[in-house]
């Protein structure tokens, strides 16, 4: 078995590799992407012309701001989020757990990746698969790596490009089944990254950061209004980063550029054009055998900084681009038309050596070398109508829409042979033997369409209901060139969600909710029938708190989440699978955020998660917890602005993770890690110094499979200087 959990390891593999050998030309793709925009602009122009006479006498409509937040993405206790309803909504009135990580939180902790950003979120386990170069996330016990959205649009789940947190205002985490608004997503929940967009005010910053293991980062964020009103504005974000690693030979280089332009089309209309370009090169850190680390090895203990691959075999080299637009047009005070479109591509090669089973002498590490060739594209659109109205004394905020995705992907592969590595006397430069022909060659084409409606209903004294319904259709065409076989798989599903919130006293609410998810599974049974889609069902109840003025927010939630139709080994036909498995996660989550006037700011979370494999054809694992799901996690991060020296802010925090027991032949021990920082703000600059893993705790925060554990980073330092002009 390969020791990499590829991004297609989840049943979303049919979505994770949107492949094709026959790709549309750039001109065709651009035309396809811009045609809806042309139609919408024409509609907007006609609407403005029709209403022109009235505009002379009627007061001007309030300006619309795309993805606007009244909180300006600051503080540690945000009171509003938009992911749960595709519109700004008080967290207090949301009948589902939703957490927000603001830009201020990210800057105070000097985070460099999505995993670090979500370490303070209840229910989220930023697992480590050997620093393999992707954003790996578990939510409520289930893998959610392929459910990271950008501005409400699903990415191609096969994307190898990591998100650069510097380019985002905040991350919103909606926990549990969320298919009604977002379609085919994993059952544990979704992460929605909200991008930086042009603002009316000018801003300029340039920063540099250096740190342990060769970290060197240069970044800039420049915004310039181009019109008197500020509605036409240009914003450019860019980052260049190089870093090494405690593991020998491992490194990473990232180049990232993201311009966006807002265009003034009148008070009723907002339009933002955006693009991103990224190029990354890295040597993958694959992890190390559990024997000699978390388990005894008769030959002795292994250094966790050992590289078990071979630097001569090659690296990952990936280039990705996105272009798109976000359009909002207010048809009236009560109705807004919205359309988001994004076209993305990714090309590159990936070379890595994975660890197989350790030989019986516990000295020689069997390995497998793999060369991958990827070529992806995806056009994602979401068109919706947001309506606010009253009927029979009841207030409604109704979102209706159509989202659609079409894309191709290709991931060719050569599986090569390479000799075993002597772990106690490693010799590198070993040659690998690769076949002349591909060992995997199956382009895919995916089309997805979903119709959805969700209504937020306010009635009585403090009552709010949220009810949603969705219908999904998808087709996946796979052309297996090696088997000379073409597969055409169709799936469809209806999902629903419902929740009720009661604000029983000002600032206090209680809620209950039910939600469903739907996820097609690529592949066939022995009889040739396609697997039935995976489904998720969640019940949740809780209490939320919001202090007057929003200085303190809190939430407590209990949940019961079931994942059904999980593929498991066919008991009759060896080498085949059937979709009869079932897994369950139950738990409790507590979160607290505070922005105190005395200089203190705090974000903290506690999670209790109990997972279980409830049905599987492998009787040995039935009743066992899911892998990589600690029973207890506790995290906290606080900053304090010194009253005597208002320019100085101290930061301190830590996280405790209990032992992680699953079906692996080992247990990952519990650990506690502390972080600290100090920052000084001058007239036009900010200096921040930080240390992560203050006490240099040696621990393991992930495992790829039964053959590989993932050591964490030791103590590391960073120093950043940002200049504002």
N, C-alpha and C positions, 0 to 999 in steps of 0.2 A: 504493500500500500504506500502511495506517495505521502510524504510528510508535509504537504502543503494543503491547507483548506482553501482551495481556490475560490475566487469570488463567485463561482458558479456552484459551490458546494451545496448551497441551499436549494430547495426545490424550485427556486426562481431561475434555474439555469436556462429555461426557455426564454426568459427575459434578459438574463445576464449576458447572453451572447447574441446580440441582434446582428446577424451575419448575412453577408451576401457577396458573391463574386461579381455581380452586376450592380454597381453603385450608380446613383444618379449623378450627373455632372453638376459642378458647382453652380453653373448658370440655372439648371433646372431646379436645384434645391433652393437657390435664392429666390427664383420666381415663385416657387411653391410657398416659401415662408412669407414673402411680401404680399402675395395676393390677398389674404385676409386683411392685412393692414390697409391696402388700397381701398378695399370695400368699406372698411370701418371709417377711414378718413373721409370718404365720399359721403357716408351717412352723417358723420359729424358736421361736415360742411353744409349739407342740406338742412340739418337741424338748426344750425346757426343762422342760415339765410332765412328760414321760416320764422325764427323767433326774433329777427332783427328789429322789426317795427316795435315790438313790445319792449325790447331792451332799452329803448330811449326813455320810457317812462317808468318801467319796473326797476326796482333795485337790483344791482348786479349780484349774480349768484356767488355763493361762497366758493373760494378756490378749492379745487380738489388736489390732494397730494397723494401720489401713489405710495402705498405701504407706509403711510404717515403714522407716527406714534406720538401721542401727547407726552410720552415720557422721555423722548429723545434718546432712548437706549442707554440711560444712565441709571446709576444706583444699584443697590443690591436687593431691592424689594419691589420689582415691577408689578403693577396691578392690572396690566392689560396684555393680551396676546391675540393673535389673529389666526393661528393655524387651526384651531378647533372649529372655526366657522367661515374661514376665508374672508373675514371681515373683523375689524377691531372689536373685541368683546372683553368685558371685565372677567378676570380669572375667577372672581367671587361668584359670577353667574354662569360659569362653565361646568356642566355636570360630568366632568372627566378630568383626570389629572393632567395638567400642563405646566411645564417648568420653563423658565426663561433665563438664559445666561446672557447678560448684557455686555456691551463693549467695555464698560468701566470694570466689570469683574475680570474680563479677559486681560486687560492691561495691567490690573493690579497683581495678577498672578503670573504675568509674563508667559502666557501659554503660547505654544508653537504648533499645536495640532488639535484636531477635533476631539481626540481622546482625552487630552488634558482638559479641554474646555468643559467637558461633561462630567468630570470627576466629582463635582459637587451636586449633581442632580440625583435625586432619589430614584431608585429603580434602574439606573443605568450602570452597566459594567463595561468600562472601556477596556476590553480584553486585549492582551498582547499576543499576537501570533508571530513572535520573533522579529518585531520591527521589520515586517516584510514589505512595508512601503505603502500600505493602504489604511483607510480609516475603519478599523474594526470595532463594532459596537454590539453589545447585547443589551436588550431592554426587557425587563421582567422575565429574565431567564431564557429568552429566545434571541437568536441571531437577528440583527437588524442592520447589518452592514450594507445591504442593498436597498435600504429604506431611508437613505439620506437624501432629502429633497433640497433644491435650491430655488428660493422664491416661490414655493408652492408647486413647482414642477418636478416630476420624477426624473432623475438622471438615468442614463443608460446604466443598468446595474453592473455591467462588465467594466465600467470605467476604472482604470488604474490610477488616474490622477487624484492625488489627495487634495482636499479643500485647503486653501490657505486662510486661516482664521483672520488674518489682517484685513481681508477683503469683505468682512461681514460685520454688520451692526450688532447682530445678536443671533443666538441659536434658540429655537423653540422646540421643546420635546413634548410631543403628544403621545401619551402612553396608552397601550392597549390597542384593540382592533380599530382601524381607522380607514376602512375601505370606502365608506359612503362618500367621502369627499375626494379621496386620493386613489381609489381603485386598487390595483394589484400591489399590495404592500404586505410585509411580513407582520405576523400577529402581535408581536411584542410592543410595537409602536413605531413612530417615525421621528426623524430629526429634520427640522426645516431651517435651513440657513438663509437669513435675510440679508441681502447684499447692500453694500454702501451704494447710495444713489445720489445724483446731483441735488444740491441744496441751494436755497436762495442767497445764503450768506457765503462770502469768500472765506476759504480756509486753506492753509498750507502747512504741511509738516513733512519733515525729512528726519528719518531716524536711522541709527546704526546700533547694532547689538553684537556683542562678542561674548563667548562663553566657553565652557569646558568642551573637550573633545572637538576642538577646531571649529566651533560654531562661529560663523561670520554672516551677518545679515545686514543688508541695506534696503530700506523701504521708504516709500513716499506716498502721500495722500494729498492731492491738490484739487481744490474745487474753485471754479471761477464762474460767477454769473455773467452771462453774455447779453443781457437785456436789462433795462431799467427796472422792470418788475422782478427780475431774478428767476422767472419761470423758465427762461432759456439759460441753461447752465451746462458747463462741462466739468466732469470729475474724472480724474485719472488716479488709479491706484497701481502701484508696482512694487515688486519685491524680488530681490536676488538673495539667495541663501546657499551657503556651503556648510557642510558639517561632516565630521568624522564620527567614530563610534568607539565605545570601549572594546568592542570585538575587532580583532585584527582584520584588516583589508576592507572593512565595511565603511561606506561613505554615502553621502547624498548631496546632489546639486539640484536646485530648483530655480527656474526663471519664470516669473509670473507677471502678467500685464493685463489690466482691466480698465478700459475707458468706458464712460457712459455719458450720454448727452440727453438732456431734457429739452423739449421744444415747446414753445409757447403757441398753443393753438386756440387761445381764448380762455376765459374764466371757467368755462364748462368742461374743458378737455385737458388732460395731461397725457403726454407721450414721452417715454424714455426709451432711447435706443442704447443697446449695450453690447459689449463683446468682451471676451477673455481669451488670452493665449497663455499656455503654459508648456514648459519643456522641462522634463525631469530625467535625471540619470542617477541610478543608485545601485549599490551592491547590496543584495538582500542578506539580512541577518536571519538565519534560518532556525536558530535555537540549538539545543544540545540534548543529548540522551538523558533520561531520568536516572540512569544507573551511573552513580558517581556524583550525583547532585542531590536529588530528593530521595533517591534510593541508594543503598550501599552498592559498591563495586569492589570485587575481590582484588582489583589492581590498585585501588586507591581513589582519591578524590580528584575530580576534574575541575580545572579553572573555568568559570562561567564565561570568560571572555574568549574562549576558544572558538575559532571559525571552522565549521565542519564542512564547508563547501570547498571550492577551489577558485582562486581569483583568475586563473588562466581561462576559465570557461566562459567568462563574459558577464555582462551586467544587464540591467533594465535601462532602456532608452525609449521614452514615451513622449509624444507631442500631442496636445489636445487644443481645440479651439471651440468657442461658442459665439454665436451671434443671435440677437433676438430683440424683442421690444416688449414693453408693457404699456398698455393703452387703457385709459379710463375716460369715459365720456358721461357726464351727468345729463340724462334726458330730462330730468325734473328734480325738484328738491327731494323727492322720495324714491328716485330710480336712477341707478348707475349701471352703465354697460362697461364690462371689463374684458380685456383679452390679453393673455400672456402667451408669447411664442418664443421658443428657443430651439435653435438648430445646433447640434454639437457633433464634433468628429473627434476621433482619437486613433492614432496610428503609432506603431512601435514594435519593439522586440523585447522579449523577456527571457533571460537566461538564468537558471538557478539549479542548484544541486540540493536535493531533499534527502533527508535521513530515512532509511528503512529500518528494519529490525537490527538490533545489536547482535553480533555473533555470540555464540555460547561462551567464548573465552572472555566476554565482556571487555574486549580490548579493540577489536576491529569493528568499525562502524560501516555497515552496508549502506550504499547510497545509490541514488538514481539522478541522472542529469536530464534536464528538459530544456528544449528551445521552443519558444512560443513566438508566433507572428500574429499581431492583432490589427484589425481594421474595422472600426465601428462608425456608424452614424445614427443619429436619432433626431427626428423632428417631433417636438412635444408642444401641444397647444392646449390652452384652457380658456374657454369663452363662457362668461357667466353674466347673469343679471342680478344685481343686488337691489331689493325692493324693501322699502319701509312703509308700512301702512297700518291703519286701524280698522278692525271689523268687529262689530258686535261688542264694542268696548274692550277688545283685546288688541294689544300691540304686537305686530309681526316684523321680524327682520328675515326676509326670505332670500335664499341664494339658490338659483337654478342655473344649471350649466351643462356644458358638453366638454369633456376633455378627450383628446385623441392623441395617439402616438403612432408613428410609423418609423421603422428603422431597419437597418441591415447590420450584420456583424459577421466578422470572420476571425476565427482564432485557430490558425493552423498550428500543428505541434509535431515536434520530433522527440521521441523518447530515446535517450542515449544511454549507453552503459559506461560506467566509470568504476575504478577499483575502490575497494574498501579503504577507509582512513584509519590509521593506527592512532587512536585517541591519546596515547601516552608517548608517542613519538611521531607527531604529524609531519608529513612531507607533502608539500604542495607542488603544483605544476604537473599533476597527473593528467595524462591525455584521456579524453572521452571519445568513444566511438559512436558516431551518429549515423542512422540509416540515410540512404540517398533520398528515399521517398518519405513523405509525411506519414506519421502514424495516426494523425487526427486531421481530417479535412472535411468539414461539414458546414458550409455557409448557411445562414439562417435569415429569414425575413419575418418580422413581427408587425402585426397591425392590432391596435387596441383602441376601443372606443367605449366611453362610459357616459351615460346620462344620469344626472344626480339632482336632487332637491333637498334642501335642509332649511327648516324654519325654526327661528328662535321666537318663542311666544311668551309674552309677559302678560300676566293676568292676576287679578286679586291683589292682595297686599303682600308683595315680596315673592310671588311665585314666578318662576321661569321654566319653560319647557324647551327642549331642543330635540327635534324629531327629523330624521333623515332617511332617504330611500335612494337606492342606486341600482342601475342595470348595466352590466358589463358584458362586452363581447370581445373576444380576441382570437386571432388566427396566427399560427406559427408554422412556417414552411421551412423544413430542414432538408437540405440536399447533401446526403452523405455520399461523397464521391468515392470513398474507399469501398463501401458496401454496395455502391451503385443502387442506392435506395433513396427515394424521396418520400418524406412524411408530411402530411398536411393535418395539423391538429387544430381543432376548434374547441373553444371553451366559452361558457357564458355563466353568469350567476346574478342573482339578486341579493343585495345586502341591505341591512337596515340598522338604524341606531335610534335610541330613544333615551332621554334623560330628563330628570326633574330636579329643580333647585328651589329651596325655600330659604329666603333670608329672614330668619326668625327674629332677629334683632339687628339693628344697624351694625354692619361690619361682620356679622356672623351668618353663615349659610350652611345648610345641610343638603346633601344631594344623593341621588342614586341614578345609575345608568346601565344600559345594555348596548353592546356593540358587536359587529361581525366583521370578519375579514375574509378575503378570497385571493388565492394565489395559484395560478396554473403550475403544473409540474411537467417538465419535459421528460419524455421517455415513454416506453410501452411495456405492457405485461408480456408474459410468455405467449399469450394468445394473439398478440399484436394490437390489443386495445390500448388507447392512450390512458395514462393515469388520470384519475379524477382529480380535480383541483383540491389543494389543501384549503381548509377553512379554519377560522378562529372565532371563538365566542367568548365574550368577557362580560362579567357582572362586576360592578364597582359601586362602592358607597363611601361617603366621606363627609368631612367638615372642613370649611375654609374660613379664614379670618383676614380682615383687612382693616387696619387701624385708620381712624380719621386722618386724612392727608396722605395716606399710603406709606407712613413711615415704617410700619411693620406689617408683614404678610405671613400667613401660616397656612398649612394644609395637612390634613391627615386623611389617608385613603386606605381602604381594604379592597382587595380584588381577587377574583377567581377567573383564570384565563385557561381555556382549553384549546389545544391545537389538534385538529383531527385530519385524517387521511394522510398521515405521515408515511412515506415509503419505508418498507421494511422487507427483509429477505423473504423470498418466496419459499415456503417450506417444502414444496413439491418439486419445483424446477430450479435446480441449482444455478446460480449466476443471474437469476432474474429477481425482480422485486414486485411487491404488491402494495397498494396504498391502503393499508389497514391499521397502521400504527396510530397511537394517541399519546399525547404528552400534556401535562398539567402544571400550572404555576399558580400558587396562592401566596398572598403576602400582605404586608402592611408597609406603608410609606409615610414618613413625616418630613416636612420641609419647613424651614423658617428663614425669612429674610428681614433685614432691618437696616434702615438708614436713620440713625439717631442724630439728634441735633448736638449732642455732646462730643461729636467727632468719631463715634464708633459706627462701623458698617459691618454687617455679618450676613453670611449665607451658610446654611448648614442643612444636613439631611441625614435621616436614618432609614434604612431599608431592612425589612425582614422578608426573605423569600424562601418558600418551600416548593421545590419542584419535584416532579416524579414522572417516570415513564410508566404510564398506566396500561398500555397495550403494545406489544411488540412480539414478533415471531421468534425473537431471540429471548428465550425465557430467562436467561442469566441476567439480563439487565432490567427486566420488569420490576417495578418497585424501587429502583435506584434513582437518585437525583440526576438531573441533567448535568453534564459537565460544565465547568466554568460558571457555576451559580453559587456564590457564597451565601450562607444562611443569613449572615449579618454584615452590613456595611454601615459605617458611621463616618461622615465627613463634615468638616467645618473650615471656613476661611473668614478671617476678620481683619479689618484695617482700622487704624486709629490715628487720627490727625492730632499731633501734639498741641495742646493748648498754648504752651509757651512759645512754640515754633510752628506756626501755622503752615509753613511751607514743607514741613517734614511729616511723612506718613509712614507708619510701621505696619507691616502685614505679617500675620502668623496663622498657620492652619495645619491640618493634618487629616489623615484618613486611616480608618481601621477596617480591615477586610478579614473576615473569619476564614477558616480552612475551607477548601473547595474539594468536595468529594463527589465522584461520579462513577462512571463505568471504567475509567482508566485504572491501571494496576498501581496507581500511586495517588497520594493526596497532596495537594498544594497547601503548604502550611499557612497559617494566619500571619498577618503582618500589620505593623503600624508605621506610617511614614509621615514625617513632619516637613513643612516648607516654611520659608520666611522671606521677607523682603523689606526694603527701605527705599523710599523715594523722596526726592527733593524737587520742588517746583520753583523755578525762577521766573523772571519777568517774561521770557519768551522761550523757555526750554524746560525740559523735565529729565531728571536722571533717576534711573531705577536700578537697584542692585538686588539680586535674589539668589537664593540657594534652595534647591529641591533635594529632598532626601537628606535633611540636615544631619541625621545621625548615621548616615552611610549604611542603611539597613540593606542586607542582602536578602532578596526575596524573589519569588516567581509569580508573575501576574498573568499567566496564561499557559496553555499547552496546545500544540497543534494537533496531536493525536497521541496514541499510546506510546509512541517512540520518541517524542520530542517535547521538552518543556522550554519555556521562554523566560530567561532571566531578565530582571528589570534593570533599569539604569542605576548605577551607583550615585553617590553624591555628586551634584554638578552645579556650577555657578554660572551666572549670566550678569552682564552689565549693559544697560541700554541708555542711550542719550537721544532724545527727540527735540528737534529745534522747530519752533513755530514762527511763521513769518507771514 
